């Protein structure tokens, strides 16, 4: 019995150690070495229709070799603080393995030391909210080692709003109108036939 308890305790300690070493990467430990910008049409953007053009690259003010460990770039659409209020499923956490700020992957690709551009059509499942864009640089173990975003540290500037798909389509609206018109015509025809039968019976 004692041996079993010892084994279980060892597994628990090892799991906690492994999470500390590999899983619990804190956002504050990352350097902001990437420059990220986003451009799009003015006004409310629509999911499934509008496009966002994202550009990213290494901030050239950092010394040569800063990006030597960067192997992959991951660009994500992230919730702004105003759209996280009272929504635990969007909550920002210091440990990235628990963070729910950035839930929509825009692209994940090998890192190259040049400025890159992506034109991304907003996916249909994006909900109505206010967003910003963040890029993470990942090392060979797929762990975040640096980042950049198109907003300031407080996530208050260069934000944009997206409106979710409402579920109504033009084709459905047309079908609804046609069905309503058919129903009215059918109802009028029914009353006309009944009235005609009534007149015949009176004769």
N, C-alpha and C positions, 0 to 999 in steps of 0.2 A: 504494500500500500504506500509506504513511504517513498519507495522507488518511483512509483507512478506519479505521485505528487511532485517529486523532484523533476521528472521528465516534463510534466506539464508546465511547471514553473520555468524550466529552461526554454521551452518552446515560446512561452509568452514573452520572456525577456529578449530572446532572439528576434521575435517579431517586432517588438518595440524598437529594438536597435536597428533593424533593417529599415523600418519606416523612417527613423530619424536620419539614417544615412542616405536613403534613396528616395523616399516618398515625400518627406516633409520639406520641400524646397519653399522657402519663404519669398514672397514677392519683393520685400524690402532688400533682399540680398542681391537682387539682379541689378546690373548696370543698365542705364538707359542709353544704349549706344546706337540705336537705330532711329533714323528719321522716317516718319510715316506721314503721308498726306492723303487726303481723300477729296474727290471732287464729284459733284452730282448736280442735277438740276435744282433750281430753287424751289422751296415749298415742301409740302408733304409728299414723301415718296411712297409708292405703292408696291407692296409685295407682289412678286410674280410678274411685274411689268418694268419697273425702273431699274437703271443700272448705276453702279458706283465704281468710279475709277480710283484705284488705290496705287500709290507709289511708295516704295520703301528702299532703303539702302543704309549703309554704314555712315554714321556721322564722321565726316572727314577730319574733325577736330581731335579725334582720338588717335593715339600713336599707331604706327604700322604694326601689324601682328595682333591687334586687339581682337580680331575675329578669327584667330587661328583655330579655335576650338569649335567654331560654328559649322555645323554639318547640314542642318535643316532649318528652313524658315516656315513658320506657321502663322498665318494671318487669320484673325477672327473678328467677328462682329460681336460687340460687347454692350451690355446694358449700362446706361448712364445712371448715376445715383438717383435721379428723380423717378426713374422707372423701377427702382429696387425697394422703395419704401413699402413696408408691410408685405413684402413678397420674399419669404424665406428661401424659396426655390431659385431666387436670383441673387442671393446674398454674397457680398464680397468677403472672402476669408484671406487671412495672411498666408496660410499654407496653400499652395497652388493645387494640391491634390483634393482640396475641399472647396476651392473657390468656384463660384457659380456665375461670375460676372460675364465671362465670355463663353457662350454656348453654341455659337454658330460658326463652323469652319468655312472660311472663304477659299483658302488654298493651303496645302502643305507640300513643299517641294524642296529639292536640294538647294542649299545656300550657295550663292555665287557673289563674289565681291564686286558687284556693279549695281547701279540703280535699276530696279525692276518695276514693271507696271502690270496691273491686273484690272481687266474690266469685268465686273461681277454683276450678274443679274440677281436681284434680291430674290431669295428663294420663297416659294409659296407658303411655307410653314412658319415664316417669321411673324411674330405677333405684333400688335400695335404697341409701340414703345419709343423711347428716345435712346439713341445709340451713339457709340463711337467705335473706332477701329484700333485694334492693338496687334502688333506683330511680335512673336517670340522667336529668338534664335535658340536652337536646340543643339546639344553636343552629340557625340557618337552613341551615347546611351539613351538618347531621346529625352534628355532632361533639359529644362529651361535654364539658360545661362545669361540671357540678356533680353531686352525688350525695347519697344518703341511704340508710340501711339500718336494719333492725330489730335489729341487734346492735351491740356495741361495736367499737372499732377493731381489737381482737385477734380478733374474731369468735368469742367464747366464750360470750356470753349470748344468751338467747332463741332458741336453736337448736331445731330439731325434726327428727324422723326420719320418713322415708317408706319404706314397704315396697313393692317392685316387684310387679307382677302375676306370679304363679307360673306361669301358663299352664294351670292346671287349672280347670275350670268344673263347676258342679253338674250340668249336663246331661250332660257327658261321664262324670262319676262314675256317674250313674244308668244311662246306656247300658252302662257297663262292668259294673255289677252285673247288669243284665238279661241281658247276653250270657253272663256267667259262669253264671248260673242256668240259662239255656237250654242251655248246654254240658253242665252236670251232668245235667239231665233227659234230654237226647239220649243221653248216654253210658249212663245207667241203662236207657233204652229199648232201646238196642243190645244190652246184655248180656242183658236179659230176652228179647229175640227170639232171640238165639243159644242161650240155654239152652232155650227152648221148641223150637227146631229140633232140638237135640241129643236131647231127650226123645222127639220124634216118630220120629227115626231109629232109636232104640233099640227102639221098639215094632215 
